[in-house]
Amino acid sequence: MLMGLCALLCHTSCSSHKEHKEEETKYPVTSPLKIDTAITKDYVCQIHSISHIELRALEKGYLEKIFVDEGQYVRKGQLLFRIMPKLYEAEVQKAQAETRVAEIEYQNTKSLADRNVVAPNELAMVKAKLDKARSELTLAKVHLGFTEIRAPFDGYIDRFHVRLGSLVDEGDLLSTLSDNSKMWVYFNVPEAEYLEYKTNAKAGKEIVNLVMANNALFPHPGVVETIEADFDNETGNIPFRATFPNPDKLLRHGETGNIRMTEPIKNGLIIPQMATFEVLDKKYVFVIGKDGKVETREIVIGADMEDLFVITSGLTGNEKILLEGIRKVKDGDKIAYDYREPRTVMSKLKVYAE
């Protein structure tokens, strides 16, 4: 009886172990999911003001007055800097006096010419002298006006390159001015993606989004307005330019970020990334045949999202592919498997194609 009980326990233990082993060797499999979806591509970008100019001195002299502060928002026509105008004021006064003398001489000569006392040629000479005096007065006023630097448009003043009382020469940089009402965002696109963009371009302008340096999404979308003429032969890229509204003046000239473009995919064939493996820079999956044997199949990735691949070739959509246990099987192995619906599988991933 004791021996029989031991044999029974041994048989029960072996059966339990065998069933447990069979459960362990059952691999989860799924199928590709064919669905309309969209992928996003990010491109590093540089952010520029729609107008960003240098403010330079137009005349030589001492910087007499600074009317604004660094970083201040200024209006068009607002006075920003004044270079000591004494010399130019004196030149204006001198030109005004010479003009008055020329006007008096002209009036006297004209009076004599009307009475035929002087020849018409003499009147013409005096008139030319008057015109010259008036021109010199206008030029003196222009030089005097150059001593005042005013804002050519609304914008933000950058840091000052000179200080009050500095001696500045003609052409010296005083500061810069940025119009941030709209921003031009430049990003480089590889040649293959450029061709794809042009092939699939719809009527109208492409809508894009901007991811700022803090990984936050800029609240106002932009549009791609310009593609430059030439490719860079060294990088194989071509610059795109998108324009973004900036009503809150959040963006500033010189910032960086990422342009995010969305590309729709019709009838995309999607599989989880976890179902793939790589050999010599090529991607593969294990396809389960009708006899339960696994077969290595090379696939071509058209696009990738987080946790997902979009397949362009290698699968038709009706196959069963191994989902887990890739390192535990080899080509030709016969396995037991547990089929899982692709939607159920992908709904548990970080990104789900809808």
C-alpha positions in Angstrom: 0.0 0.0 0.0 2.9 2.3 0.8 4.5 1.6 -2.5 1.3 2.2 -4.4 0.7 5.5 -2.6 4.3 6.7 -3.5 3.7 5.7 -7.2 0.4 7.6 -7.2 2.0 10.7 -5.8 4.9 10.4 -8.2 2.5 10.1 -11.2 0.4 13.1 -10.0 3.6 15.2 -9.5 4.9 14.3 -13.0 1.5 15.1 -14.6 1.3 18.4 -12.8 4.9 19.2 -13.8 4.2 18.3 -17.4 1.0 20.5 -17.5 2.9 23.4 -16.0 5.7 22.9 -18.5 3.1 23.0 -21.4 1.6 26.2 -20.0 5.1 27.8 -19.9 5.8 27.0 -23.5 2.6 28.6 -24.8 3.7 31.8 -26.6 1.5 34.9 -27.1 1.0 35.8 -30.8 -0.9 38.5 -32.6 -1.5 39.9 -36.1 -0.7 43.2 -37.8 -3.4 45.8 -37.5 -4.5 47.5 -40.7 -5.9 50.9 -39.9 -5.8 54.6 -40.8 -3.5 56.5 -38.6 -1.0 59.3 -38.5 2.6 59.7 -37.5 4.5 62.7 -36.2 8.0 63.7 -37.2 10.1 66.2 -35.2 12.7 68.5 -36.7 15.1 70.6 -34.7 14.4 74.3 -35.5 15.7 77.8 -35.0 13.2 80.6 -34.1 13.7 84.1 -35.6 11.7 87.3 -35.3 9.9 88.3 -38.5 12.0 91.5 -38.4 15.3 91.6 -36.5 17.5 94.6 -37.3 20.6 96.4 -36.0 20.4 99.9 -34.7 23.5 101.8 -35.7 24.7 105.4 -35.3 24.3 107.5 -38.4 26.6 110.3 -37.2 29.7 110.6 -35.1 29.5 112.1 -31.6 28.9 111.5 -27.9 25.9 109.5 -26.9 24.0 112.2 -25.1 20.8 110.4 -24.0 19.3 106.9 -23.9 15.5 107.0 -23.7 14.7 103.3 -23.2 15.9 100.3 -21.3 17.2 96.9 -22.4 14.4 94.5 -23.1 11.8 97.2 -23.3 8.9 97.1 -25.8 8.9 100.2 -28.0 6.5 101.7 -30.5 7.2 102.7 -34.1 8.7 106.2 -34.2 9.7 106.2 -30.5 12.9 108.1 -29.7 15.6 105.6 -28.5 19.0 107.3 -28.6 20.3 110.9 -29.1 23.8 111.7 -30.1 25.1 115.2 -29.0 23.6 117.4 -31.7 25.4 120.8 -31.0 27.6 120.7 -34.1 24.7 119.8 -36.4 22.5 122.4 -34.8 25.2 125.0 -35.6 25.4 123.7 -39.2 21.6 124.1 -39.5 21.7 127.7 -38.2 24.6 128.5 -40.6 22.7 127.0 -43.5 19.5 128.9 -42.5 21.5 132.2 -42.5 23.1 131.6 -45.8 19.7 130.8 -47.3 18.2 134.0 -46.0 21.1 136.0 -47.6 20.6 134.2 -50.9 16.8 134.9 -50.8 17.4 138.6 -50.2 20.0 138.7 -53.0 17.5 136.9 -55.3 14.7 139.4 -54.5 16.9 142.4 -55.2 18.3 141.0 -58.4 14.8 140.0 -59.6 13.6 143.6 -58.9 16.4 144.9 -61.1 15.8 142.3 -63.8 12.1 143.3 -63.9 13.2 146.9 -64.8 15.8 145.6 -67.3 18.7 146.9 -65.2 20.5 143.6 -65.1 20.7 140.8 -67.6 18.5 137.7 -67.3 21.6 135.5 -67.0 22.6 137.3 -63.8 19.2 136.6 -62.3 19.6 133.0 -63.2 23.0 132.8 -61.4 21.5 134.3 -58.3 18.6 131.9 -58.5 21.0 129.0 -58.7 22.9 130.3 -55.7 19.5 130.4 -53.7 18.7 126.8 -54.7 22.2 125.7 -53.5 21.7 127.4 -50.2 18.3 125.7 -49.7 19.8 122.3 -50.6 22.6 122.8 -48.0 19.9 123.7 -45.4 18.0 120.5 -46.2 21.2 118.5 -45.9 22.1 120.1 -42.6 18.6 119.2 -41.2 19.1 115.6 -42.4 22.4 115.4 -40.5 20.7 116.9 -37.5 17.9 114.3 -37.7 20.5 111.5 -37.8 21.5 112.4 -34.2 18.1 110.9 -33.1 17.7 107.2 -33.5 14.0 106.2 -33.6 12.3 102.8 -33.7 11.3 101.9 -37.3 8.7 99.5 -36.1 7.1 98.1 -32.9 9.4 95.6 -31.1 11.8 94.7 -28.3 15.1 96.4 -27.7 18.0 94.1 -27.0 21.0 94.8 -24.8 23.0 98.0 -25.4 26.4 97.9 -27.0 27.3 101.4 -25.8 26.7 103.4 -22.6 25.7 107.0 -21.9 28.5 109.4 -22.8 30.3 107.0 -25.2 31.9 108.4 -28.2 30.3 106.6 -31.2 31.4 106.7 -34.8 29.2 106.5 -37.8 28.1 102.9 -38.2 28.7 101.8 -34.6 26.2 99.2 -33.3 24.0 100.6 -30.6 21.5 97.8 -30.1 19.1 95.5 -32.0 15.3 95.6 -32.4 13.0 92.6 -32.8 9.5 92.5 -34.1 8.0 89.4 -32.4 4.4 89.8 -33.5 5.1 86.8 -35.8 8.0 84.4 -35.8 9.8 82.6 -38.6 10.9 79.1 -37.6 13.5 77.4 -39.8 14.0 73.6 -39.9 15.9 71.3 -42.2 14.2 68.4 -44.0 16.1 65.5 -45.6 15.8 65.0 -49.3 13.7 61.8 -49.1 11.2 63.4 -46.7 11.1 66.6 -48.9 10.1 64.5 -51.9 7.5 62.7 -49.8 6.1 66.0 -48.6 5.9 67.5 -52.1 4.3 64.3 -53.4 1.6 64.2 -50.7 1.2 68.0 -50.4 -2.5 69.1 -50.4 -3.9 72.3 -51.6 -3.2 75.1 -49.1 -0.4 75.4 -46.5 0.8 72.6 -44.2 -0.2 73.1 -40.5 2.7 72.4 -38.1 3.2 72.6 -34.3 6.1 73.9 -32.3 7.5 72.0 -29.3 9.4 74.5 -27.2 12.7 73.9 -25.3 10.8 73.0 -22.2 9.0 70.2 -24.1 5.7 72.2 -23.9 3.6 72.6 -27.0 3.3 76.1 -28.2 -0.5 76.9 -28.1 -0.7 78.5 -31.6 -0.1 76.3 -34.7 2.0 77.6 -37.6 2.0 77.1 -41.4 4.8 76.1 -43.7 5.1 79.1 -46.1 8.5 78.8 -47.7 10.9 76.1 -48.9 14.4 77.4 -49.9 15.7 76.9 -53.4 18.7 74.7 -52.9 19.8 71.6 -51.0 22.8 71.6 -48.8 25.2 69.2 -50.5 27.0 68.4 -47.3 23.9 67.4 -45.2 21.4 66.5 -47.9 18.8 68.8 -46.3 16.7 71.7 -47.5 15.5 74.4 -45.2 11.7 74.9 -44.6 10.3 78.0 -43.0 7.1 78.1 -41.0 5.4 81.2 -39.7 3.8 81.2 -36.2 1.6 83.9 -34.7 3.0 85.2 -31.3 0.2 87.2 -29.7 1.4 86.7 -26.2 5.0 87.5 -27.2 6.2 84.3 -25.6 8.6 83.4 -28.4 11.8 85.5 -28.7 14.4 85.7 -31.4 17.1 83.1 -31.1 15.1 80.4 -29.3 15.3 76.7 -30.3 12.7 74.0 -30.4 11.3 71.2 -32.5 8.8 71.5 -35.4 6.3 68.6 -35.2 4.7 67.6 -38.5 1.8 65.2 -38.8 1.6 62.8 -41.7 -1.6 60.8 -42.3 -1.3 57.1 -43.3 -4.1 55.3 -45.1 -4.5 51.6 -44.4 -1.3 51.5 -42.4 0.0 48.1 -41.4 1.0 48.4 -37.7 2.8 46.0 -35.4 4.2 46.3 -31.9 7.9 47.0 -31.8 8.3 44.3 -29.2 7.5 41.7 -31.8 10.5 42.6 -33.9 14.2 41.9 -33.7 17.3 43.2 -35.6 20.1 41.4 -37.4 22.7 43.5 -39.2 20.6 46.6 -39.4 17.6 44.7 -40.8 14.3 44.1 -39.0 12.7 40.7 -38.7 9.6 39.1 -37.1 8.7 35.4 -36.4 5.7 34.4 -38.5 3.7 31.4 -37.3 2.6 29.0 -40.0 -0.5 26.8 -40.1 1.5 23.9 -38.8 2.6 26.0 -35.8 6.2 26.4 -37.0 7.9 29.7 -36.7 9.5 31.3 -39.8 11.9 34.3 -39.9 10.5 37.1 -42.1 12.3 40.3 -43.0 10.2 43.5 -42.8 10.7 47.1 -44.0 9.8 49.9 -41.5 8.1 52.8 -43.1 7.7 54.9 -40.0 7.9 54.4 -36.2 5.9 55.7 -33.3 6.5 55.0 -29.6 6.1 51.2 -29.2 4.7 50.8 -32.8 6.1 50.2 -36.3 4.3 51.0 -39.6 5.3 48.3 -42.1 5.7 48.9 -45.8 6.6 45.4 -46.9 7.2 41.9 -45.5 3.7 41.3 -44.1 0.3 41.3 -45.7 -1.8 41.7 -42.6 -3.2 38.1 -42.3 -0.2 36.5 -40.7 0.2 35.6 -37.1 3.4 36.9 -35.6 5.2 36.0 -32.3 4.7 38.7 -29.7 6.8 37.5 -26.8 9.6 35.0 -26.3 11.6 35.9 -29.4 14.9 34.9 -27.8 13.5 31.5 -26.8 12.7 30.2 -30.3 14.5 29.8 -33.6 13.5 29.4 -37.2 11.6 26.1 -37.8 10.6 25.5 -34.2 7.0 24.3 -33.6 5.3 26.1 -30.8 2.1 26.2 -29.0 0.6 29.7 -28.9 -2.1 31.8 -27.4 -3.6 34.2 -30.0 -4.4 37.8 -28.8 -6.4 40.4 -30.8 -4.1 43.1 -32.1 -6.4 45.9 -30.8 -6.2 44.4 -27.4 -2.4 44.2 -27.5 -1.9 47.7 -28.8 -4.4 49.3 -26.4 -1.9 48.3 -23.6 1.0 50.1 -25.3 1.9 53.8 -24.7 0.8 54.8 -28.2 -2.4 53.4 -29.7 -3.2 53.9 -33.4 -6.8 55.1 -33.8 
